[in-house]
Amino acid sequence: MAVKTTAAGKMDKRTKEYKELKERLAKARAAKAKSAAPKKTTSTLKRTVSGKVDKRTKEGKEICARMAKARKAKNSLANRLKRLFR
């Protein structure tokens, strides 16, 4: 299938072949989107309107505590030495 090109070297959008190609691509994209349907989330965390975890709940407070602990450990002496001698 020889697709006509413009003077700039791009495919000529006015041709029948180009229009058929675009149709096939659109069908393929639609099929791919349909097969890759969004998965159901199994998380039971309460979330705010913006989608962030609600920090007022028990689970949210536990998450915050873990994050604070991780931030504190990141700057520990042992980790600083590890980063220094990488």
C-alpha positions, 0 to 999 in steps of 0.5 A, a space after each residue: 500500500 503506497 501512501 501518498 506523501 506531501 512535499 514535506 514528506 508527511 502522509 497526505 491526509 486527503 487520501 483514502 488510505 490515510 483515512 482507512 489507517 486512522 479508522 483502524 488505529 481508532 478501533 485498535 485504541 478503543 479495543 485496547 482501552 476496553 480490554 484494559 478496564 480500570 481495576 477495582 481498588 480493594 483499599 478501605 481507606 477513607 479519602 478526602 474530596 481531593 483523593 488524599 488519605 483522610 488523616 483524621 481516621 485511625 488508619 490515616 493516623 497510623 500512616 502518618 506515624 509510619 511516614 514520620 518514622 521513615 523521615 526521621 530514620 532517613 536522617 539518622 547517623 547510620 543512613 548518613 554514613 551509608 550515603 557518604 560512602 556509596 
